[in-house]
Amino acid sequence: MDPKWNDNQPIYRQLRDRVVAMILEGVLKDGDALPSVRNVAAEYRLNPLTVLKGYQELVDENLVEKRRGLGMFVTEGARVALLADERKRFLDNEWPEVVGRIRRLDLDVSELLGELEQQEGVD
């Protein structure tokens, strides 16, 4: 996790978002344990209640489950659910803006796809 925090959003929310990103990127997989509240608080010099609040949001979203005496674990299907939510959000909120910009710039879709394939070959 990146130890830098910004002032635009509460730290517990940023922590939640970082765990979500780790799940989406496959760093944390279904069944993996999250770092303990105590360890995260100590490592990033955060109040344990702040860490717990961020983790609790993940529990409330059914992305993480508490196992009494063992800690918190990524739930089965968390990545699949997150991907579905992110795709829907992209298609509902961002895609219309992208399509509008493509049209305003009079870009050719086949040219864009060729550019994408070329970039994927570079990565």
N, C-alpha and C positions, 0 to 999 in steps of 0.2 A: 504494500500500500504506500502511496505517496504521502509523505509527512506534511506536505504544504496544504494549508487551509486558506480559503478565501473568505472575505467578509460579506459576500453576497447571499449566503445561505447558512443556516445553523450548522454547526459542526456535526451534530448527530445525523443530519440529513446527508451531508457530504460523506460521512462514514458509510451510511446505508447505500448511497450511490456507488461508492467504491467497491463494496462487496457485490453489488449487482453487476458491476462491470467485470469483476473477477469471475463471476458465474458465467456471464455471457462469453467471456474470452476463454473459458475452459480451465482457468487457473484453479477454481474451486468446482468440483464435480459433485453429482448427486451422492449423498452419503458422507461427503468430506466434513470434517470438523472445522468450525470457525476458530480462529485464535481466541483464547479466553478473554473475557472482559478485562480481567486483571492485567494480562500481558499487553493488550492493546493500549489500555490506559497508561501503563508504565512506559511503554515504548514511545508513545506519541505525546506523553505528558498531558493526558486528558483526565477529566474527572470520570471515574468509573460509571457514574450515573449517566453521563453523556454517551458513553459507549453502549451501555445497556439500553438507552432509549433508541439508539440507531439500530441495534440488534432487535429490539422489540418491534420496530416497524417491519423488519423482515419476517418476523414471526407472524405478525398481523396479516401480512400479505401471503402467508403460507409458502414462503420461499425457504424458510429456516424453521427447524423444530427444536424445541428444548427437550433434552433427555435428562431427567432428574439425576443429579450426581455425576453426569458425564459431560455436559456442556451443550453446545448448539451445533446442529448439523444441517447441511443443505438437504432439503427435502427431495424425494424422487420426483423428477419431472420439472424441477425448478427452471432449468435452462430452457426447456421446451416452452414453458409458459411465458418466460421472459421474452424469448424470441418472438412468440406470437403477439405479445403486447407491443413490443418495439416495432414490429412490422406494421401492425395496425396503426400505431401512432404515426409512423413515417408516412404511410399511405394516406391517412386522414389529414395530417397537418403539414408535412413537408413536401410531399410529392406534388400537390397542386401548384405550389410555388415553383418547383423545379420545371414542371411542364410549362408554366407560364413563361419562365425565363427562356426555355428552349424555343418556344414559339416567337418570343420577342426578338431573339437573336437569329431567327430563321435558320436554326441548325438542322442538319439532316440526321435522322435517327440512325441510319446505317453507318454514317460517318462517326457518330458517337459510339456505336457498338464496336466499330473497328478500333477506335481510340482506346476503348476499355480493354479489348483483347490485347492490344499492343502493350498497355500498361501492366496487364497481368503477366505478360511474358517477361517484363523487366523485374517484377517482384520476385 
